[in-house]
Amino acid sequence: MKPLILTPKGVAPDAPCRCSSGPPDAGDGCGVLDAAPACAKQAPLSREIPGYQILSCVTGWIETAQSAGRAIPRVATRLGPLDRLGALGVRLGIGRGSYRVAPGLYAVGEPDSESCVLVTANYKLTFDSLRSELAGLDAWILVLDTKGVNVWCAAGKKTFCADELARRVDAVELKKLTPKRELILPQLAAPGVSALEVTRKTGFRVVFGPVLAKDIGRFLENGKKADASMRSVPFGLLDRLLVTPVELVAAWKTSAYAAAACLALGGIGPDVFSFSRMASQGGHALLAYAAGFCAGNFLTPALLPVLPSRSFTLKGAICGAAAALAWIMYYSASQAWSDLGAQALIIVASSSWFALNFTGSSTFTSPSGVEKEMRRAIPALAAALAAALAFWLLPRFLGY
Amino acid sequence: MRGLLYLPGVATLRLDRDLCSGCGACLTVCPHAVFEMESGKALDSARDACMECGACALNCPAGAISVSPGVGCARAIIHGWLTGGEPSCDCGGPSDCC
């Protein structure tokens, strides 16, 4: 496990010299620099630890009477280019499993013992979206070890839980730092955190803040009261499209199998197998799968609220049917009716399947509902694929 | 204003109004405004909006709410079927967290 996110610039701003302040004979490799007395005697103690690098968002260190000699990293409230690059990467599914910050206590602004304590997850995208909303505020940020998973999912997995919170409050000696005994948790931590249990274990009161970090300023101004708009989870067009790339990454394995099957079936014919037929007819089958993939992964999420039916598989089937209709109109002159039927079924079935998978990215589906939907949809999808196979193969062997 | 709704009549959410103390914790933690306050007690007036996250049941001091919590994710449920274990999603994090 990586204890810290590595950054190219690893030196704390208040450590201008690479030389330690220890004696010259300490054998720390600073022998040459030790010849310069100004460096050797006046440099403050470096915060570097062998094997670690300091986060690029750390702008300084806070040492208060209450922090008992500990230095608490102060983080920027503006995101830097590295943060943006990392965010783009994880949206595309790159390095998403290890995009984390070290759990523990951080600060923004100039917090003191009266400042509020905001609790969050150690997924760096979560940490970044919180700190970027705290410009002008003085606050402590307590980061829990949620294994690099965002607040809501971590609460669901019970890694964002009362036990972890109590352990972290102890580990950072929060009681010494703030006499207020109050923790502000994101509302979406509630599926994992029992507020009463936290109070019983730590003596701290839990206040559930807003769902989104962007409302935290308004929440604090309101006297730590969230209005209805801060309490519900939005799932607008942009939200829906932002989560689709990750769905695509998750679908690569399915897509590889589907591509292989399309190409193999394309090559089959009365003379057993032909590579030229694989390229042309298999290519068309693959293209049909790609059309269904786009209908299910892009069109369905984009049109989610306006599509009839509440079932995701039906929403996907509707988008797939629209795509299939366009497909048939385009290819009606050049392809056999049975092939068109098989391709249309592939489009509808794959669109429906990927729409069903989008339940995992949505913010309002219940496990009972998804299970009910799947028990109906999976036999229907299997039947559609069997029919597509029959449309495809029968004419080739019966010689229609 | 209500947002997107999923399949009606499936949520396992149960509220025992006789036990409810009227503290309002469920109104605070629910991400889909399922509850409202009616004559000093909670009422699950929008049960079809429930996504079974379990926040209300976990934070109800009176123990008046029960729900079978989980993730509404097809991939997680398939994972559960295939492995015979609990539904588990792969979102974020290496396999050691799932």
Interface residues (C-beta under 8 A of the other chain):
Chain A: R96 G97 S98 Y123 K147 G148 V149 N150 C153 A155 G156 K157 T159 Q187 L188 A190 P191 G192 V193 S194 A195 L196 F208 V211 A226 A228 R231 S232 V233 P234 F235 V246 A250 L304 P305 R310 S311 F312 L356 N357 T359 G360 S362 T363 F364 T365 S366 P367 S368 G369 V370 E371 K372 E373 M374
Chain B: G3 L4 L5 Y6 L7 P8 V10 A11 T12 A25 T28 V29 C30 P31 H32 A33 A49 C50 M51 E52 C53 G54 A55 L58 N59 P61 S68 P69 G70 V71 G72 C73 A74 R75 A76 I77 I78 P87 C89 D90 C91 G92 G93 P94 D96 C97 C98
